[in-house]
Amino acid sequence: MPTVILCSFFASFDRRNLGLATSPLQGALTLNDPAYGLGASLALLVGAGAVLFLLPRGLRAQEGSA
């Protein structure tokens, strides 16, 4: 359970940082709103995929090595 809480904390922190970086990133990359939204959603999906697929694999490896 502590792992889930920690992952949830980092996910909310990541979303907050992405929201704060919207204006400077859009100006620097000259992206319109739909393009930035697509990029942001893909970034969050990749992060969620890493937690969903890589974290359980690491936990299983840890259990097997004990």
MDAnalysis code that builds the backbone (N, CA, C; Angstrom):
import MDAnalysis as mda
import numpy as np

u = mda.Universe.empty(198, n_residues=66, atom_resindex=np.repeat(np.arange(66), 3), trajectory=True)
u.add_TopologyAttr("name", ["N", "CA", "C"] * 66)
u.add_TopologyAttr("resid", np.arange(1, 67))
u.add_TopologyAttr("resname", ["MET", "PRO", "THR", "VAL", "ILE", "LEU", "CYS", "SER", "PHE", "PHE", "ALA", "SER", "PHE", "ASP", "ARG", "ARG", "ASN", "LEU", "GLY", "LEU", "ALA", "THR", "SER", "PRO", "LEU", "GLN", "GLY", "ALA", "LEU", "THR", "LEU", "ASN", "ASP", "PRO", "ALA", "TYR", "GLY", "LEU", "GLY", "ALA", "SER", "LEU", "ALA", "LEU", "LEU", "VAL", "GLY", "ALA", "GLY", "ALA", "VAL", "LEU", "PHE", "LEU", "LEU", "PRO", "ARG", "GLY", "LEU", "ARG", "ALA", "GLN", "GLU", "GLY", "SER", "ALA"])
u.atoms.positions = np.array([
    [0.798, -1.206, 0.000],
    [0.000, 0.000, 0.000],
    [0.845, 1.278, 0.000],
    [1.980, 1.311, 0.690],
    [2.792, 2.538, 0.629],
    [3.263, 2.862, -0.789],
    [3.496, 1.843, -1.597],
    [3.927, 2.074, -2.971],
    [2.838, 2.772, -3.768],
    [1.600, 2.358, -3.565],
    [0.477, 2.977, -4.267],
    [0.322, 4.438, -3.848],
    [0.465, 4.710, -2.591],
    [0.356, 6.084, -2.085],
    [1.482, 6.945, -2.666],
    [2.676, 6.400, -2.697],
    [3.807, 7.137, -3.246],
    [3.619, 7.410, -4.733],
    [3.152, 6.422, -5.477],
    [2.898, 6.606, -6.910],
    [1.794, 7.632, -7.143],
    [0.775, 7.606, -6.307],
    [-0.310, 8.577, -6.425],
    [0.196, 10.000, -6.167],
    [1.065, 10.142, -5.192],
    [1.647, 11.454, -4.896],
    [2.436, 11.982, -6.087],
    [3.286, 11.142, -6.660],
    [4.092, 11.582, -7.793],
    [3.241, 11.858, -9.024],
    [2.163, 11.112, -9.210],
    [1.277, 11.366, -10.347],
    [0.603, 12.728, -10.214],
    [0.123, 13.056, -9.010],
    [-0.517, 14.363, -8.820],
    [0.513, 15.488, -8.946],
    [1.706, 15.260, -8.479],
    [2.779, 16.246, -8.600],
    [3.124, 16.485, -10.064],
    [3.150, 15.411, -10.851],
    [3.451, 15.515, -12.272],
    [2.370, 16.302, -13.005],
    [1.099, 16.039, -12.692],
    [0.001, 16.774, -13.330],
    [0.047, 18.255, -12.972],
    [0.383, 18.560, -11.725],
    [0.464, 19.955, -11.301],
    [1.586, 20.682, -12.035],
    [2.736, 20.039, -12.169],
    [3.855, 20.653, -12.882],
    [3.526, 20.864, -14.350],
    [2.840, 19.916, -14.947],
    [2.461, 20.043, -16.344],
    [1.497, 21.214, -16.530],
    [0.608, 21.420, -15.592],
    [-0.315, 22.551, -15.673],
    [0.395, 23.893, -15.547],
    [1.405, 23.946, -14.690],
    [2.150, 25.195, -14.513],
    [3.045, 25.508, -15.712],
    [3.474, 24.481, -16.420],
    [4.390, 24.679, -17.541],
    [3.660, 24.924, -18.854],
    [2.343, 24.934, -18.859],
    [1.586, 25.054, -20.104],
    [1.934, 26.326, -20.866],
    [1.830, 27.454, -20.248],
    [2.030, 28.726, -20.942],
    [3.453, 28.886, -21.492],
    [4.503, 28.664, -20.684],
    [5.852, 28.814, -21.242],
    [6.168, 27.799, -22.347],
    [5.685, 26.566, -22.199],
    [5.960, 25.555, -23.221],
    [5.244, 25.859, -24.531],
    [4.001, 26.296, -24.442],
    [3.271, 26.618, -25.666],
    [3.938, 27.770, -26.402],
    [4.423, 28.738, -25.676],
    [5.094, 29.867, -26.316],
    [6.427, 29.466, -26.934],
    [7.182, 28.626, -26.232],
    [8.499, 28.226, -26.730],
    [8.390, 27.271, -27.914],
    [7.398, 26.402, -27.897],
    [7.271, 25.407, -28.966],
    [6.290, 25.819, -30.056],
    [5.638, 26.937, -29.886],
    [4.611, 27.455, -30.807],
    [3.563, 26.384, -31.137],
    [2.982, 25.840, -30.100],
    [1.926, 24.831, -30.245],
    [0.573, 25.459, -29.960],
    [-0.442, 24.999, -30.671],
    [-1.798, 25.438, -30.339],
    [-2.344, 24.534, -29.230],
    [-3.519, 24.865, -28.727],
    [-4.073, 24.137, -27.584],
    [-4.301, 22.646, -27.843],
    [-4.892, 22.241, -28.975],
    [-5.089, 20.799, -29.191],
    [-3.776, 20.014, -29.287],
    [-2.768, 20.596, -29.914],
    [-1.480, 19.898, -30.033],
    [-0.820, 19.750, -28.671],
    [-0.879, 20.790, -27.855],
    [-0.297, 20.704, -26.525],
    [-1.064, 19.705, -25.660],
    [-2.381, 19.704, -25.780],
    [-3.192, 18.753, -25.021],
    [-2.887, 17.318, -25.395],
    [-2.683, 17.056, -26.680],
    [-2.332, 15.709, -27.119],
    [-0.967, 15.300, -26.564],
    [-0.012, 16.180, -26.630],
    [1.316, 15.871, -26.092],
    [1.308, 15.650, -24.595],
    [0.552, 16.472, -23.884],
    [0.474, 16.320, -22.435],
    [-0.217, 15.020, -22.058],
    [-1.294, 14.676, -22.764],
    [-1.994, 13.435, -22.433],
    [-1.129, 12.222, -22.755],
    [-0.359, 12.276, -23.836],
    [0.548, 11.170, -24.143],
    [1.640, 11.039, -23.085],
    [2.148, 12.150, -22.597],
    [3.169, 12.101, -21.557],
    [2.618, 11.481, -20.278],
    [1.394, 11.839, -19.913],
    [0.798, 11.268, -18.706],
    [0.469, 9.790, -18.892],
    [0.055, 9.392, -20.102],
    [-0.229, 7.984, -20.353],
    [1.041, 7.141, -20.298],
    [2.135, 7.668, -20.805],
    [3.400, 6.936, -20.740],
    [3.825, 6.762, -19.292],
    [3.663, 7.799, -18.483],
    [3.995, 7.691, -17.055],
    [3.108, 6.694, -16.335],
    [1.821, 6.708, -16.660],
    [0.907, 5.742, -16.031],
    [1.218, 4.329, -16.496],
    [1.588, 4.172, -17.751],
    [1.939, 2.845, -18.260],
    [3.174, 2.295, -17.570],
    [4.131, 3.160, -17.298],
    [5.328, 2.714, -16.592],
    [4.980, 2.227, -15.199],
    [4.087, 2.929, -14.521],
    [3.689, 2.513, -13.173],
    [2.892, 1.226, -13.230],
    [1.997, 1.111, -14.201],
    [1.137, -0.064, -14.269],
    [1.887, -1.320, -14.691],
    [2.884, -1.193, -15.561],
    [3.536, -2.377, -16.103],
    [4.923, -2.641, -15.532],
    [5.690, -1.613, -15.231],
    [7.044, -1.829, -14.754],
    [7.114, -2.028, -13.245],
    [6.299, -1.343, -12.501],
    [6.324, -1.475, -11.047],
    [5.941, -2.885, -10.593],
    [4.852, -3.474, -11.108],
    [4.548, -4.846, -10.680],
    [5.635, -5.843, -11.067],
    [6.291, -5.639, -12.212],
    [7.368, -6.535, -12.622],
    [8.513, -6.462, -11.625],
    [8.853, -5.256, -11.175],
    [9.921, -5.096, -10.189],
    [9.559, -5.711, -8.853],
    [8.302, -5.595, -8.459],
    [7.869, -6.194, -7.199],
    [7.897, -7.715, -7.269],
    [7.521, -8.272, -8.430],
    [7.580, -9.732, -8.591],
    [9.019, -10.220, -8.551],
    [9.942, -9.489, -9.149],
    [11.344, -9.872, -9.126],
    [11.896, -9.795, -7.717],
    [11.418, -8.824, -6.975],
    [11.881, -8.678, -5.587],
    [11.390, -9.846, -4.738],
    [10.148, -10.296, -4.962],
    [9.622, -11.416, -4.194],
    [10.358, -12.704, -4.543],
    [10.711, -12.872, -5.808],
    [11.367, -14.102, -6.226],
    [12.803, -14.207, -5.744],
    [13.450, -13.072, -5.494],
    [14.848, -13.101, -5.088],
    [15.015, -13.277, -3.589],
    [13.939, -13.218, -2.843],
    [14.056, -13.308, -1.376],
    [14.209, -14.698, -0.882],
])
